[in-house]
Amino acid sequence: MPTYSILCCIAKNKEKVKSPTPREKFDILGYQPILEDEDRDLVFNSGRIIFEEKHLEMKGVPFLMEFFKTFPEHQKYFKAFKNTPYQDLKSLPVAENHGRKVMDEVKFLVNNINDPIQMKESIWNLTFSHRNRKVRTAQMKDMIFAFVDFVKAELGDEFTAEMEVSWKKFIAFIMAIVEDEESKANTTARNTMEETSALDISNYNVNKV
Protein backbone atom coordinates (compact mmCIF):
# COMPACT_ATOMS: atom_id res chain seq x y z
CA MET A 1 0.00 0.00 0.00
CA PRO A 2 1.46 3.43 -0.92
CA THR A 3 2.73 5.53 1.97
CA TYR A 4 0.27 8.32 1.08
CA SER A 5 -2.72 5.95 1.42
CA ILE A 6 -1.47 4.67 4.78
CA LEU A 7 -1.13 8.22 6.09
CA CYS A 8 -4.64 9.05 4.88
CA CYS A 9 -6.06 6.04 6.76
CA ILE A 10 -4.22 7.06 9.93
CA ALA A 11 -5.49 10.63 9.59
CA LYS A 12 -9.07 9.40 9.20
CA ASN A 13 -8.80 7.24 12.29
CA LYS A 14 -7.50 10.21 14.27
CA GLU A 15 -10.37 12.47 13.27
CA LYS A 16 -12.24 13.63 16.34
CA VAL A 17 -15.92 12.97 16.67
CA LYS A 18 -17.75 16.24 16.15
CA SER A 19 -19.09 17.64 19.41
CA PRO A 20 -22.82 18.40 19.49
CA THR A 21 -23.82 22.03 19.17
CA PRO A 22 -25.55 23.76 22.11
CA ARG A 23 -28.86 23.38 20.28
CA GLU A 24 -28.23 19.66 19.79
CA LYS A 25 -27.40 19.29 23.49
CA PHE A 26 -30.80 20.74 24.37
CA ASP A 27 -32.40 18.21 22.01
CA ILE A 28 -30.49 15.38 23.70
CA LEU A 29 -31.78 16.35 27.16
CA GLY A 30 -35.32 16.71 25.86
CA TYR A 31 -36.52 19.32 28.34
CA GLN A 32 -39.00 21.95 27.18
CA PRO A 33 -38.86 24.72 26.22
CA ILE A 34 -35.79 24.48 24.01
CA LEU A 35 -33.62 27.58 24.36
CA GLU A 36 -32.89 28.78 20.84
CA ASP A 37 -29.70 30.63 19.88
CA GLU A 38 -31.41 34.01 20.21
CA ASP A 39 -32.71 33.20 23.69
CA ARG A 40 -29.31 32.05 24.89
CA ASP A 41 -27.62 35.13 23.46
CA LEU A 42 -30.11 37.46 25.14
CA VAL A 43 -29.77 35.78 28.53
CA PHE A 44 -25.98 35.59 28.28
CA ASN A 45 -25.57 39.20 27.13
CA SER A 46 -27.93 40.47 29.82
CA GLY A 47 -25.89 38.42 32.29
CA ARG A 48 -22.82 40.43 31.34
CA ILE A 49 -24.70 43.62 32.18
CA ILE A 50 -26.05 42.15 35.42
CA PHE A 51 -22.80 40.72 36.75
CA GLU A 52 -19.91 42.43 34.94
CA GLU A 53 -21.23 45.98 34.64
CA LYS A 54 -23.76 46.40 37.45
CA HIS A 55 -22.19 43.78 39.76
CA LEU A 56 -25.55 42.71 41.17
CA GLU A 57 -23.82 39.70 42.75
CA MET A 58 -22.90 42.20 45.47
CA LYS A 59 -26.58 42.90 46.13
CA GLY A 60 -27.58 39.51 47.46
CA VAL A 61 -29.03 40.90 50.70
CA PRO A 62 -31.19 43.56 49.00
CA PHE A 63 -32.49 40.79 46.74
CA LEU A 64 -33.35 38.56 49.71
CA MET A 65 -35.10 41.48 51.39
CA GLU A 66 -37.26 42.06 48.32
CA PHE A 67 -37.92 38.33 48.01
CA PHE A 68 -39.12 37.95 51.61
CA LYS A 69 -41.10 41.16 51.37
CA THR A 70 -43.00 39.67 48.41
CA PHE A 71 -43.07 36.07 49.69
CA PRO A 72 -42.97 36.19 53.52
CA GLU A 73 -44.25 32.61 53.66
CA HIS A 74 -40.94 31.36 52.23
CA GLN A 75 -38.70 32.83 54.93
CA LYS A 76 -39.39 29.87 57.23
CA TYR A 77 -37.21 27.69 54.99
CA PHE A 78 -34.14 29.75 55.90
CA LYS A 79 -33.31 28.46 59.36
CA ALA A 80 -30.59 31.00 60.16
CA PHE A 81 -32.87 34.02 59.79
CA LYS A 82 -36.42 32.68 59.58
CA ASN A 83 -37.53 34.80 62.55
CA THR A 84 -35.70 37.97 61.51
CA PRO A 85 -37.79 40.79 60.00
CA TYR A 86 -36.71 41.17 56.38
CA GLN A 87 -35.77 44.80 57.02
CA ASP A 88 -33.08 43.64 59.47
CA LEU A 89 -31.38 41.12 57.18
CA LYS A 90 -28.74 43.63 56.09
CA SER A 91 -27.19 43.43 59.56
CA LEU A 92 -26.71 39.64 59.42
CA PRO A 93 -23.49 38.22 57.89
CA VAL A 94 -25.25 34.88 57.31
CA ALA A 95 -27.83 36.64 55.13
CA GLU A 96 -25.05 38.28 53.15
CA ASN A 97 -23.39 34.90 52.60
CA HIS A 98 -26.62 33.25 51.47
CA GLY A 99 -27.54 36.14 49.22
CA ARG A 100 -24.15 35.92 47.54
CA LYS A 101 -24.61 32.16 47.04
CA VAL A 102 -27.95 32.76 45.31
CA MET A 103 -26.38 35.32 42.99
CA ASP A 104 -23.38 33.10 42.26
CA GLU A 105 -25.66 30.18 41.38
CA VAL A 106 -27.63 32.29 38.89
CA LYS A 107 -24.38 33.65 37.46
CA PHE A 108 -23.05 30.11 36.99
CA LEU A 109 -26.20 29.01 35.14
CA VAL A 110 -26.09 32.08 32.89
CA ASN A 111 -22.40 31.57 32.09
CA ASN A 112 -23.10 27.93 31.19
CA ILE A 113 -26.26 28.55 29.19
CA ASN A 114 -24.67 26.94 26.11
CA ASP A 115 -23.96 23.77 28.09
CA PRO A 116 -27.34 22.45 29.26
CA ILE A 117 -25.76 19.24 30.55
CA GLN A 118 -23.58 21.25 32.94
CA MET A 119 -26.62 23.30 33.88
CA LYS A 120 -28.61 20.17 34.64
CA GLU A 121 -25.88 18.84 36.95
CA SER A 122 -25.74 22.14 38.84
CA ILE A 123 -29.53 22.33 39.17
CA TRP A 124 -29.67 18.71 40.34
CA ASN A 125 -27.07 19.44 43.04
CA LEU A 126 -29.05 22.50 44.09
CA THR A 127 -32.35 20.64 44.41
CA PHE A 128 -30.66 17.76 46.25
CA SER A 129 -28.97 20.05 48.79
CA HIS A 130 -32.27 21.83 49.53
CA ARG A 131 -34.42 18.71 49.79
CA ASN A 132 -33.81 18.18 53.50
CA ARG A 133 -34.95 21.75 54.12
CA LYS A 134 -38.21 20.93 52.36
CA VAL A 135 -37.53 23.55 49.69
CA ARG A 136 -39.49 22.42 46.65
CA THR A 137 -40.46 23.51 43.16
CA ALA A 138 -42.80 26.32 44.23
CA GLN A 139 -40.20 28.06 46.40
CA MET A 140 -37.48 27.83 43.75
CA LYS A 141 -39.80 29.10 41.04
CA ASP A 142 -40.85 32.10 43.13
CA MET A 143 -37.22 32.93 43.88
CA ILE A 144 -36.12 32.83 40.24
CA PHE A 145 -39.02 35.00 39.10
CA ALA A 146 -38.27 37.36 41.99
CA PHE A 147 -34.70 37.57 40.71
CA VAL A 148 -35.93 38.68 37.28
CA ASP A 149 -38.15 41.33 38.88
CA PHE A 150 -35.18 42.50 40.94
CA VAL A 151 -33.01 42.74 37.82
CA LYS A 152 -35.72 44.69 35.97
CA ALA A 153 -35.87 47.21 38.81
CA GLU A 154 -32.07 47.54 38.94
CA LEU A 155 -31.42 47.76 35.19
CA GLY A 156 -34.41 49.80 34.13
CA ASP A 157 -34.55 50.34 30.36
CA GLU A 158 -31.38 48.30 29.85
CA PHE A 159 -33.41 45.17 30.58
CA THR A 160 -35.43 44.96 27.38
CA ALA A 161 -38.74 43.23 26.76
CA GLU A 162 -36.91 40.72 24.55
CA MET A 163 -34.53 39.92 27.40
CA GLU A 164 -37.46 39.37 29.75
CA VAL A 165 -39.12 36.92 27.34
CA SER A 166 -35.90 34.93 26.99
CA TRP A 167 -35.34 34.94 30.76
CA LYS A 168 -38.82 33.51 31.27
CA LYS A 169 -38.00 30.71 28.82
CA PHE A 170 -34.73 30.22 30.71
CA ILE A 171 -36.68 29.92 33.97
CA ALA A 172 -39.11 27.46 32.39
CA PHE A 173 -36.18 25.29 31.29
CA ILE A 174 -34.66 25.38 34.78
CA MET A 175 -37.98 24.51 36.38
CA ALA A 176 -38.49 21.58 33.98
CA ILE A 177 -35.27 20.08 35.36
CA VAL A 178 -36.24 20.85 38.98
CA GLU A 179 -39.66 19.22 38.53
CA ASP A 180 -38.13 16.18 36.85
CA GLU A 181 -35.59 15.69 39.64
CA GLU A 182 -38.25 16.17 42.31
CA SER A 183 -40.49 13.62 40.59
CA LYS A 184 -37.63 11.10 40.47
CA ALA A 185 -36.84 11.71 44.16
CA ASN A 186 -40.49 11.19 45.12
CA THR A 187 -40.67 7.98 43.09
CA THR A 188 -37.49 6.67 44.72
CA ALA A 189 -38.79 7.51 48.19
CA ARG A 190 -42.13 5.85 47.45
CA ASN A 191 -40.46 2.69 46.13
CA THR A 192 -38.21 2.55 49.19
CA MET A 193 -41.20 2.81 51.50
CA GLU A 194 -43.03 0.06 49.61
CA GLU A 195 -39.99 -2.21 49.75
CA THR A 196 -39.57 -1.54 53.48
CA SER A 197 -43.25 -2.27 54.13
CA ALA A 198 -43.05 -5.51 52.14
CA LEU A 199 -39.96 -6.54 54.10
CA ASP A 200 -41.65 -5.78 57.43
CA ILE A 201 -44.68 -7.88 56.45
CA SER A 202 -42.41 -10.71 55.34
CA ASN A 203 -40.46 -10.63 58.61
CA TYR A 204 -43.71 -10.55 60.58
CA ASN A 205 -45.01 -13.63 58.78
CA VAL A 206 -41.73 -15.49 59.32
CA ASN A 207 -41.68 -14.65 63.03
CA LYS A 208 -45.33 -15.60 63.35
CA VAL A 209 -44.62 -19.04 61.95
PyMOL commands that set and color helices and strands:
alter all, ss='L'
color gray80, all
select helices_A, chain A and resi 3-13+22-29+37-53+56-70+72-77+79-81+86-91+93-111+116-131+137-158+161-208
alter helices_A, ss='H'
color red, helices_A
deselect
rebuild
show_as cartoon
